[in-house]
Amino acid sequence: MRRHVLQKMCALALAGTMVLSLGACGSAETGAAGTQAAQSEASGENAPADASASSEGTSELYWFSDVSGWGPATANWSTKESPATEYIEENFGLTLKIEQPPTDATTKLGLMIASGELPDMMSITDADIYKQLVAADKVWDMKTFLETYDPESHLLKDFPEDIKQALTDTYGGWYSYPSHMESKDNRKVFPPDDQVWIDVVEKGSNSCIMFNKEIMDALGITQEDVQTEEGFYAACEKVKNSGYQVDGQSVLPVVLQCNLWINSSLDCIVSWNFGAVPVDENGNYRHMELSPGYKNGLKFLNTLVQKNYLDVNTLTIDETALKTYLDAKRVFCWIGNQAQQDKTNMPWVSFGPILASNGARPAMPVNQSAGTGWIQTLVSKDCKNPEKIAKLLSWASSQEGLLLNYYGIEGTDYTIDEKGIVTKTEEGKKKLAEEYDNNVLMWPFANTSFERNTEPVPDPTSNRGVEVALMPAFGNYKDTYIYDDSLLGFKNSTVIEPSSDLGIKLSQIKTYLESQKAKIVTAASDEAFEKEYQNMLDTLDQYEITAIDEEYNKVYQEYCEKKGNKIEDINAGLYK
């Protein structure tokens, strides 16, 4: 899930996350007018009759957060430097006491649950703590809470039904307001304003194969050169032998995602590139490491190492060190998480997959079902001032609240056109970068689909502009097989009891694969590669990988039946 104007990270896209929500009331035109009125109220003009809270005195809202990167534990934090928090105090009579322990937030909240002394509101990311709060009957069901304390709330009418169902499937009910929502029903409330956002949602990923266009142009390397496996190797050879330098420093042909390369490069874009999928030719679940496409991904990286296109020393550096190479524009090809760098005025381009020599189709997972967002905000049943909190939730999740959250004051910090597209003023940009920084309202109310409804198509040279060009490139390739990643949602739950024999073996497998993948990729010869790869298969057999996959397959087939969908091994015919 990604930060937008508040963010210094992806997605996020939230981006990432990213990877990446709608929920408000009225059309863009109606919302703009309503927002203007709301902001007049925020500045003290024409205050509404029910907004006399400040004259009656304010109450403290004790708000707990376990969210890293947002809240008092961050630098320069101050809830006094946000137009949204000022609006909350003036109109709802609430001052915010936000507690965010820099360490052991989960432990502290667990102790609060045990003692029965909970904060008024909690914004958490720990699913186990969420379930504990529900099991202990410590938090409100949102429907009951809103019907009781704010029966006119728009959330009772337009909260996305698919996200509500996802929350119910995960936690047993609708107990929270999620941040960074992105779903079909959410997009009905906030439709994307351009095809670029649809592509990011339906075909996008933070994991990309990226090329430095400046180096390509300087050395006469074309898109066609790097779109096949053999052509890519030849391009890397040209870069290695070119003597080309940037500010007197040599160029690296290829880098992965530093010491995170297994999860963020190999197990993502590299294995997808060679068509690895988590099912066999019969449609039964199996660890993706057992897919022939995964072996080809391992061999691709091993070839880069053997030919000295990929320096093994870069596989152990941290992200700070990686950024020094990227920021200096010293990398020809970066295979990793594009969200981990500010790409403003950077020459990154992506052409999608590097087509495998054996003709395997690339395969890519995209979550095609509603998720549950990122940060979950829950209200304690023992909260003080429940009416004020209910109205706060309703306002903060509305278009009026979101506009004030993301952009500040209309006319001063931004303008909005007849289509509801927002343009930040120079003053607004400065405030967002300096005064407000992390404070412009709160991540717990960030709404991804709202961003894509109000945000103009970004400048291609901006960080956002480069990002939205990179993310869907792999999925936009005409032959890429896109499958529903939500069919694998069971992997986040306890399919196999951890203390059972198979559960212990599964834990051992995870530890073993971390080291063995590195041995395979860094093998010094083709013979050594084959030996280490066979060692992996033999060891996985000893750990009863087949029995483990059979247990996972039972749940996977249930997911397929429930969702009416399945994953296919689209390259099975190549390996018969």
C-alpha positions as CSV (number, residue, x, y, z in Angstrom):
1,M,0.0,0.0,0.0
2,R,1.5,3.4,-1.0
3,R,1.8,6.9,0.2
4,H,0.9,9.7,-2.2
5,V,1.6,13.3,-1.5
6,L,2.6,12.3,2.0
7,Q,4.9,9.6,0.9
8,K,8.6,9.3,0.7
9,M,8.4,5.6,-0.1
10,C,5.8,2.9,-2.9
11,A,2.9,0.4,-3.0
12,L,2.9,0.4,-2.0
13,A,1.2,1.4,-4.1
14,L,0.7,1.8,-1.7
15,A,1.6,1.6,-3.5
16,G,2.5,-0.3,-3.5
17,T,1.9,-0.8,-3.2
18,M,1.2,-1.1,-4.0
19,V,0.3,-2.1,-4.4
20,L,-1.9,0.2,-4.5
21,S,-9.4,2.6,-3.2
22,L,-12.5,4.5,-3.4
23,G,-15.2,5.4,-0.9
24,A,-16.9,8.7,-0.7
25,C,-20.1,10.5,-1.7
26,G,-21.3,12.4,-4.7
27,S,-19.9,13.3,-8.1
28,A,-16.6,15.1,-8.5
29,E,-18.5,18.3,-9.1
30,T,-20.7,17.9,-6.1
31,G,-17.7,16.9,-4.0
32,A,-15.7,20.0,-5.0
33,A,-18.5,22.3,-4.0
34,G,-19.0,20.4,-0.7
35,T,-15.2,20.5,-0.1
36,Q,-15.1,24.3,-0.5
37,A,-17.8,24.7,2.1
38,A,-16.1,22.3,4.4
39,Q,-12.8,24.2,4.1
40,S,-14.6,27.5,4.8
41,E,-15.7,25.8,8.0
42,A,-12.2,24.8,8.7
43,S,-11.0,28.4,8.4
44,G,-13.7,29.5,10.8
45,E,-16.1,30.9,8.2
46,N,-19.8,29.9,8.2
47,A,-19.2,27.2,10.8
48,P,-22.0,24.7,10.8
49,A,-24.5,24.5,13.7
50,D,-23.2,21.1,14.8
51,A,-19.6,22.2,14.6
52,S,-19.6,24.2,17.9
53,A,-17.5,21.6,19.6
54,S,-14.6,23.9,20.1
55,S,-16.8,26.4,22.0
56,E,-18.0,23.6,24.2
57,G,-14.5,22.5,24.9
58,T,-12.5,19.7,23.3
59,S,-11.9,16.2,24.3
60,E,-8.7,14.1,23.9
61,L,-8.8,11.1,21.5
62,Y,-6.3,8.5,22.6
63,W,-5.2,6.9,19.3
64,F,-2.7,4.0,19.2
65,S,-0.7,3.0,16.1
66,D,1.7,0.2,15.3
67,V,2.4,1.7,11.8
68,S,6.1,2.2,11.1
69,G,6.8,5.5,9.3
70,W,3.7,7.3,10.4
71,G,3.1,9.0,13.7
72,P,5.0,10.5,16.6
73,A,8.0,8.1,16.1
74,T,8.8,9.8,12.8
75,A,10.9,12.9,12.4
76,N,9.3,16.4,12.6
77,W,5.9,15.0,13.7
78,S,3.3,17.5,14.8
79,T,-0.4,17.1,14.6
80,K,-0.6,20.9,14.9
81,E,0.8,21.3,11.3
82,S,-2.1,19.8,9.4
83,P,-5.3,21.6,8.1
84,A,-7.1,18.3,8.6
85,T,-6.2,17.9,12.3
86,E,-7.1,21.6,12.8
87,Y,-10.5,20.8,11.2
88,I,-11.0,17.8,13.5
89,E,-10.4,19.9,16.6
90,E,-12.6,22.8,15.4
91,N,-15.5,20.8,14.1
92,F,-15.5,17.6,16.2
93,G,-14.0,18.9,19.4
94,L,-11.2,16.3,19.4
95,T,-7.5,16.8,20.0
96,L,-5.4,13.9,19.0
97,K,-3.1,12.0,21.4
98,I,-1.4,9.6,19.0
99,E,0.8,6.9,20.6
100,Q,3.2,5.1,18.3
101,P,5.8,3.0,20.2
102,P,9.0,2.9,18.1
103,T,9.5,-0.7,19.1
104,D,7.3,-3.6,20.4
105,A,4.1,-1.8,19.6
106,T,2.4,-5.2,19.2
107,T,3.5,-6.3,22.7
108,K,2.2,-3.1,24.3
109,L,-1.2,-3.4,22.6
110,G,-1.3,-7.1,23.6
111,L,-0.8,-6.0,27.3
112,M,-3.6,-3.5,26.9
113,I,-5.9,-6.2,25.7
114,A,-5.0,-8.3,28.6
115,S,-5.6,-5.4,31.1
116,G,-8.8,-4.3,29.5
117,E,-7.5,-0.7,29.2
118,L,-7.6,0.0,25.5
119,P,-7.1,3.3,23.6
120,D,-10.2,4.9,22.1
121,M,-9.0,4.1,18.6
122,M,-6.4,1.8,17.2
123,S,-4.7,1.8,13.7
124,I,-2.9,-1.5,13.4
125,T,-1.3,-3.7,10.8
126,D,-0.9,-6.9,12.9
127,A,-3.6,-9.4,11.8
128,D,-3.2,-11.5,14.9
129,I,-3.8,-8.6,17.2
130,Y,-6.8,-7.6,15.1
131,K,-8.2,-11.1,15.6
132,Q,-7.5,-11.0,19.3
133,L,-9.4,-7.8,19.7
134,V,-12.4,-9.3,17.9
135,A,-12.3,-12.6,19.8
136,A,-12.1,-10.6,23.1
137,D,-15.2,-8.6,22.0
138,K,-13.2,-5.4,22.6
139,V,-14.0,-3.5,19.4
140,W,-17.1,-2.2,17.7
141,D,-18.7,-3.8,14.6
142,M,-18.6,-0.9,12.3
143,K,-22.2,-1.2,11.1
144,T,-23.5,-1.2,14.6
145,F,-21.2,1.6,15.7
146,L,-22.2,3.9,12.9
147,E,-25.9,3.1,13.1
148,T,-25.8,3.9,16.8
149,Y,-23.7,7.0,16.7
150,D,-23.8,8.4,13.2
151,P,-26.8,6.9,11.4
152,E,-26.5,9.3,8.4
153,S,-22.9,8.3,7.7
154,H,-22.1,7.8,4.1
155,L,-20.1,4.7,5.1
156,L,-23.4,2.9,5.8
157,K,-24.3,3.5,2.1
158,D,-21.1,3.5,0.1
159,F,-18.5,1.5,1.9
160,P,-17.3,-0.9,-0.8
161,E,-19.2,-4.2,-0.4
162,D,-16.3,-6.3,-1.9
163,I,-13.9,-5.0,0.7
164,K,-16.4,-5.5,3.4
165,Q,-16.7,-9.1,2.3
166,A,-12.9,-9.5,2.3
167,L,-12.8,-8.2,5.8
168,T,-15.5,-10.5,6.9
169,D,-13.8,-13.5,5.3
170,T,-10.5,-12.6,7.0
171,Y,-11.7,-11.3,10.4
172,G,-15.2,-12.6,10.8
173,G,-16.9,-9.2,10.3
174,W,-16.6,-5.6,9.4
175,Y,-14.7,-4.3,12.4
176,S,-12.4,-1.7,10.8
177,Y,-11.9,1.1,8.4
178,P,-9.0,0.1,6.1
179,S,-6.5,2.4,4.6
180,H,-5.3,2.2,0.9
181,M,-8.4,0.5,-0.3
182,E,-8.5,-0.6,-3.9
183,S,-11.3,-2.7,-5.4
184,K,-13.9,-2.8,-8.1
185,D,-16.7,-1.5,-5.8
186,N,-14.4,1.2,-4.5
187,R,-13.7,2.3,-8.0
188,K,-17.4,2.7,-8.6
189,V,-17.3,5.5,-6.0
190,F,-14.0,7.0,-7.3
191,P,-13.6,6.0,-10.9
192,P,-10.0,6.2,-12.2
193,D,-9.6,9.4,-14.2
194,D,-7.3,7.8,-16.9
195,Q,-6.5,4.5,-18.4
196,V,-3.0,4.7,-16.9
197,W,-4.5,4.0,-13.4
198,I,-6.5,1.1,-14.7
199,D,-3.4,-0.5,-16.2
200,V,-1.6,0.0,-12.9
201,V,-4.4,-1.8,-11.0
202,E,-5.0,-4.6,-13.5
203,K,-1.5,-5.2,-14.9
204,G,0.9,-3.5,-12.6
205,S,3.6,-4.5,-10.1
206,N,6.3,-2.8,-8.2
207,S,8.7,-5.6,-9.4
208,C,10.1,-4.7,-12.8
209,I,12.9,-5.2,-15.3
210,M,14.2,-1.7,-15.9
211,F,16.8,-0.2,-18.3
212,N,18.8,3.0,-18.2
213,K,17.8,4.7,-21.4
214,E,20.8,7.1,-21.3
215,I,23.2,4.2,-21.3
216,M,21.2,2.4,-24.0
217,D,21.3,5.5,-26.3
218,A,25.0,6.1,-25.6
219,L,25.9,2.6,-26.6
220,G,23.4,2.1,-29.4
221,I,21.3,-0.5,-27.6
222,T,17.7,-0.8,-28.7
223,Q,14.5,-2.1,-27.2
224,E,14.6,-5.0,-29.7
225,D,18.1,-5.9,-28.5
226,V,17.1,-6.4,-24.9
227,Q,13.7,-8.1,-25.4
228,T,15.1,-11.6,-26.0
229,E,17.2,-13.6,-23.7
230,E,20.2,-13.9,-26.1
231,G,19.9,-10.3,-27.1
232,F,19.9,-9.3,-23.4
233,Y,23.1,-11.2,-22.8
234,A,24.7,-9.5,-25.8
235,A,23.7,-6.1,-24.6
236,C,25.2,-6.8,-21.2
237,E,28.4,-7.9,-22.9
238,K,28.5,-4.7,-24.8
239,V,28.0,-2.7,-21.6
240,K,30.7,-4.7,-19.8
241,N,33.3,-4.2,-22.5
242,S,32.4,-0.6,-23.5
243,G,34.5,1.3,-21.0
244,Y,31.5,3.6,-20.7
245,Q,31.6,5.7,-17.5
246,V,29.3,8.0,-15.6
247,D,31.2,10.9,-14.0
248,G,34.4,8.9,-14.2
249,Q,32.9,5.8,-12.6
250,S,32.3,2.4,-14.3
251,V,28.8,1.0,-15.1
252,L,27.3,-2.1,-13.7
253,P,25.5,-4.2,-16.3
254,V,22.9,-5.7,-13.9
255,V,21.9,-5.3,-10.3
256,L,19.1,-7.0,-8.4
257,Q,17.3,-5.8,-5.2
258,C,20.5,-5.9,-3.1
259,N,20.3,-8.2,-0.1
260,L,16.6,-8.6,-0.7
261,W,17.1,-10.1,-4.1
262,I,15.6,-13.5,-3.4
263,N,12.1,-12.1,-2.4
264,S,12.2,-8.9,-4.5
265,S,13.9,-10.1,-7.7
266,L,14.1,-13.9,-8.1
267,D,10.8,-14.9,-6.5
268,C,9.1,-12.0,-8.3
269,I,9.9,-10.7,-11.7
270,V,12.6,-13.1,-12.6
271,S,10.6,-16.3,-12.0
272,W,7.5,-14.6,-13.6
273,N,9.6,-13.8,-16.6
274,F,10.3,-17.5,-17.3
275,G,6.7,-18.5,-16.7
276,A,7.0,-20.1,-13.3
277,V,3.6,-20.7,-11.6
278,P,2.5,-22.3,-8.3
279,V,0.6,-25.2,-9.9
280,D,1.6,-28.3,-11.9
281,E,0.3,-29.5,-15.3
282,N,-2.8,-31.0,-13.6
283,G,-3.7,-27.8,-11.9
284,N,-2.6,-28.9,-8.4
285,Y,-0.7,-26.6,-6.1
286,R,3.0,-27.0,-5.8
287,H,5.8,-24.8,-4.5
288,M,6.8,-22.5,-7.3
289,E,10.5,-23.6,-6.8
290,L,9.5,-26.9,-8.3
291,S,8.3,-25.3,-11.6
292,P,10.6,-25.8,-14.6
293,G,10.2,-22.1,-15.2
294,Y,11.7,-21.3,-11.8
295,K,14.7,-23.4,-12.7
296,N,15.1,-21.3,-15.9
297,G,14.9,-18.1,-13.7
298,L,17.7,-19.5,-11.5
299,K,19.8,-20.3,-14.6
300,F,19.2,-16.9,-16.0
301,L,20.7,-15.3,-12.9
302,N,23.5,-17.9,-12.8
303,T,24.4,-17.0,-16.4
304,L,24.6,-13.3,-15.4
305,V,27.0,-14.2,-12.5
306,Q,29.1,-16.6,-14.6
307,K,29.6,-14.0,-17.3
308,N,30.3,-11.3,-14.8
309,Y,27.3,-9.2,-15.7
310,L,26.0,-9.5,-12.1
311,D,28.5,-8.8,-9.3
312,V,27.8,-11.2,-6.5
313,N,29.0,-8.5,-4.0
314,T,25.9,-6.5,-4.9
315,L,23.7,-9.3,-3.5
316,T,24.8,-8.5,0.0
317,I,24.6,-4.7,0.1
318,D,21.7,-2.9,1.7
319,E,19.2,-0.7,0.0
320,T,21.0,2.5,1.0
321,A,24.1,1.3,-0.8
322,L,22.0,0.1,-3.8
323,K,20.6,3.6,-4.1
324,T,24.0,5.1,-4.5
325,Y,24.5,3.1,-7.7
326,L,21.0,3.9,-9.0
327,D,21.0,7.6,-8.1
328,A,24.4,7.9,-9.8
329,K,22.9,6.4,-13.0
330,R,25.6,3.7,-13.0
331,V,23.3,0.7,-13.6
332,F,22.4,-0.5,-17.0
333,C,19.6,-3.0,-16.0
334,W,17.9,-3.0,-12.6
335,I,15.8,-6.0,-11.8
336,G,13.9,-5.3,-8.6
337,N,11.4,-3.1,-6.8
338,Q,11.1,0.2,-8.5
339,A,9.3,1.7,-5.5
340,Q,12.5,1.8,-3.6
341,Q,14.0,4.8,-5.4
342,D,12.9,8.3,-6.1
343,K,12.9,8.2,-9.9
344,T,12.4,11.9,-10.5
345,N,14.3,12.7,-13.7
346,M,15.7,9.2,-13.8
347,P,16.1,7.5,-17.2
348,W,14.4,4.2,-16.3
349,V,12.3,2.5,-18.9
350,S,10.8,-1.0,-19.0
351,F,9.8,-3.0,-22.1
352,G,8.1,-5.8,-20.2
353,P,9.6,-9.3,-20.2
354,I,12.9,-10.6,-21.5
355,L,11.6,-13.4,-23.8
356,A,12.9,-16.8,-22.8
357,S,15.0,-18.7,-25.4
358,N,12.7,-21.7,-25.1
359,G,9.6,-19.8,-25.9
360,A,8.0,-19.9,-22.4
361,R,5.2,-17.4,-21.8
362,P,5.8,-15.0,-19.0
363,A,3.3,-15.4,-16.1
364,M,2.3,-12.7,-13.6
365,P,0.2,-12.8,-10.4
366,V,-2.3,-9.9,-9.9
367,N,-4.8,-9.8,-7.1
368,Q,-8.1,-9.8,-9.0
369,S,-10.2,-9.8,-5.8
370,A,-10.8,-7.1,-3.3
371,G,-8.2,-7.0,-0.6
372,T,-8.5,-5.7,3.0
373,G,-6.3,-2.6,2.6
374,W,-3.3,-2.0,4.8
375,I,-3.8,-0.2,8.1
376,Q,-6.9,-1.3,10.0
377,T,-8.5,1.4,12.2
378,L,-10.7,-0.1,15.0
379,V,-12.8,1.6,17.7
380,S,-12.7,0.3,21.3
381,K,-16.1,-0.5,22.8
382,D,-14.9,1.4,25.9
383,C,-14.0,4.5,23.9
384,K,-14.9,8.0,25.2
385,N,-16.9,10.3,23.0
386,P,-18.2,7.6,20.5
387,E,-20.4,10.2,18.7
388,K,-17.5,12.4,17.9
389,I,-15.4,9.4,16.8
390,A,-18.1,8.2,14.5
391,K,-18.5,11.6,12.9
392,L,-14.7,11.8,12.6
393,L,-14.6,8.5,10.7
394,S,-17.4,9.5,8.4
395,W,-15.8,12.9,7.6
396,A,-12.2,11.6,7.2
397,S,-13.4,8.9,4.7
398,S,-15.6,11.3,2.7
399,Q,-14.5,13.3,-0.3
400,E,-14.4,16.4,1.7
401,G,-12.1,14.9,4.3
402,L,-9.9,13.2,1.8
403,L,-9.4,16.4,-0.2
404,L,-8.4,18.3,2.9
405,N,-6.2,15.3,3.9
406,Y,-4.3,14.9,0.7
407,Y,-4.2,18.5,-0.7
408,G,-4.8,21.0,2.0
409,I,-7.0,24.1,1.5
410,E,-8.7,24.7,-1.9
411,G,-7.7,27.9,-3.5
412,T,-4.6,28.2,-1.4
413,D,-3.0,24.8,-1.7
414,Y,-4.7,23.5,-4.8
415,T,-7.3,24.1,-7.4
416,I,-9.8,21.6,-8.7
417,D,-11.4,21.5,-12.2
418,E,-14.9,20.6,-13.3
419,K,-13.9,16.9,-13.7
420,G,-12.6,16.8,-10.1
421,I,-8.9,16.7,-11.1
422,V,-6.7,18.5,-8.6
423,T,-3.7,20.7,-9.4
424,K,-1.4,21.7,-6.5
425,T,-0.3,25.3,-6.2
426,E,3.3,26.1,-5.7
427,E,2.4,27.1,-2.1
428,G,0.6,23.8,-1.7
429,K,3.6,21.8,-3.0
430,K,5.9,23.6,-0.6
431,K,3.7,22.9,2.4
432,L,3.3,19.3,1.5
433,A,7.0,18.9,1.2
434,E,7.9,20.8,4.3
435,E,5.3,21.8,6.9
436,Y,2.9,19.0,6.5
437,D,5.3,16.3,5.4
438,N,4.1,13.1,7.2
439,N,1.2,14.9,8.9
440,V,-1.3,15.7,6.2
441,L,-4.0,13.9,7.9
442,M,-3.1,10.3,8.5
443,W,-2.2,7.3,6.5
444,P,-5.1,5.3,8.2
445,F,-7.5,7.3,6.0
446,A,-5.5,7.2,2.8
447,N,-7.7,5.9,-0.1
448,T,-5.9,4.7,-3.2
449,S,-8.8,4.9,-5.5
450,F,-9.5,8.5,-4.4
451,E,-5.9,9.4,-5.4
452,R,-6.5,7.9,-8.8
453,N,-9.8,9.7,-9.1
454,T,-8.4,13.2,-8.4
455,E,-4.7,12.9,-9.4
456,P,-3.9,14.2,-12.9
457,V,-1.8,12.0,-15.2
458,P,1.7,12.7,-13.8
459,D,4.5,14.4,-15.5
460,P,6.5,11.7,-17.2
461,T,9.7,13.0,-15.7
462,S,8.3,12.9,-12.1
463,N,8.8,10.0,-9.7
464,R,5.1,9.2,-10.1
465,G,5.3,9.5,-13.9
466,V,8.2,7.1,-14.2
467,E,6.5,4.8,-11.7
468,V,3.2,4.5,-13.6
469,A,5.1,3.8,-16.9
470,L,7.2,1.0,-15.3
471,M,4.6,-0.8,-13.3
472,P,2.3,-2.2,-16.0
473,A,5.0,-2.8,-18.7
474,F,5.3,-6.5,-17.9
475,G,1.6,-7.1,-17.7
476,N,0.9,-5.1,-20.8
477,Y,3.0,-7.4,-23.0
478,K,0.5,-9.2,-25.3
479,D,1.6,-12.7,-24.3
480,T,1.9,-12.3,-20.6
481,Y,-0.4,-14.8,-18.7
482,I,-2.0,-12.9,-15.8
483,Y,-3.5,-15.1,-13.0
484,D,-5.5,-14.3,-9.9
485,D,-3.1,-14.0,-7.0
486,S,-6.0,-14.0,-4.5
487,L,-6.4,-17.7,-5.2
488,L,-3.2,-18.1,-3.1
489,G,-4.5,-16.0,-0.2
490,F,-4.5,-19.1,2.0
491,K,-0.7,-19.0,2.2
492,N,-1.0,-16.2,4.7
493,S,-3.0,-18.5,7.1
494,T,-1.9,-21.5,9.0
495,V,-2.7,-24.4,6.6
496,I,-0.3,-26.7,8.4
497,E,-0.1,-26.6,12.2
498,P,3.4,-25.1,12.9
499,S,4.1,-27.6,15.7
500,S,3.2,-30.7,13.6
501,D,5.8,-32.8,11.9
502,L,4.9,-31.2,8.5
503,G,4.8,-27.8,10.1
504,I,8.3,-28.2,11.4
505,K,9.5,-29.4,8.0
506,L,7.9,-26.5,6.3
507,S,9.8,-24.1,8.6
508,Q,13.0,-26.0,7.8
509,I,12.3,-25.7,4.0
510,K,11.9,-21.9,4.3
511,T,15.3,-21.6,6.0
512,Y,17.0,-24.1,3.7
513,L,15.8,-22.5,0.5
514,E,17.1,-19.1,1.5
515,S,20.7,-20.4,1.5
516,Q,20.3,-22.9,-1.3
517,K,19.0,-20.5,-3.8
518,A,22.1,-18.3,-3.3
519,K,24.3,-21.4,-3.8
520,I,22.5,-22.2,-7.1
521,V,22.7,-18.7,-8.5
522,T,26.3,-18.2,-7.6
523,A,27.5,-21.6,-8.9
524,A,30.8,-21.3,-10.7
525,S,29.9,-23.5,-13.7
526,D,27.0,-25.1,-15.5
527,E,27.9,-28.5,-13.9
528,A,28.0,-26.9,-10.4
529,F,24.6,-25.3,-11.1
530,E,23.0,-28.6,-12.0
531,K,24.5,-30.3,-9.0
532,E,23.2,-27.6,-6.6
533,Y,19.8,-27.6,-8.3
534,Q,19.5,-31.4,-7.9
535,N,20.6,-31.0,-4.3
536,M,17.7,-28.7,-3.8
537,L,15.2,-31.1,-5.2
538,D,16.6,-34.0,-3.2
539,T,16.5,-32.0,0.0
540,L,13.0,-30.9,-0.6
541,D,12.0,-34.5,-1.1
542,Q,13.6,-35.3,2.3
543,Y,11.5,-32.6,3.9
544,E,8.4,-34.1,2.4
545,I,7.6,-31.3,0.1
546,T,5.0,-33.4,-1.8
547,A,3.0,-34.1,1.4
548,I,3.2,-30.4,2.3
549,D,2.0,-29.4,-1.2
550,E,-0.9,-31.9,-0.9
551,E,-2.1,-30.1,2.2
552,Y,-1.8,-26.7,0.5
553,N,-3.6,-28.1,-2.5
554,K,-6.7,-29.0,-0.5
555,V,-7.2,-25.4,0.5
556,Y,-6.2,-24.1,-2.9
557,Q,-8.9,-26.2,-4.6
558,E,-11.4,-24.8,-2.1
559,Y,-10.4,-21.3,-3.1
560,C,-10.7,-22.1,-6.8
561,E,-14.2,-23.5,-6.3
562,K,-15.3,-20.6,-4.2
563,K,-14.0,-18.0,-6.6
564,G,-14.8,-19.9,-9.8
565,N,-11.3,-19.4,-11.1
566,K,-8.0,-21.3,-11.3
567,I,-4.3,-21.0,-12.2
568,E,-3.0,-22.9,-15.2
569,D,0.5,-24.1,-15.9
570,I,0.6,-22.4,-19.3
571,N,4.1,-23.7,-20.2
572,A,3.5,-27.4,-19.2
573,G,3.7,-28.5,-22.9
574,L,7.3,-27.3,-23.1
575,Y,8.5,-29.7,-20.5
576,K,6.8,-33.0,-21.3
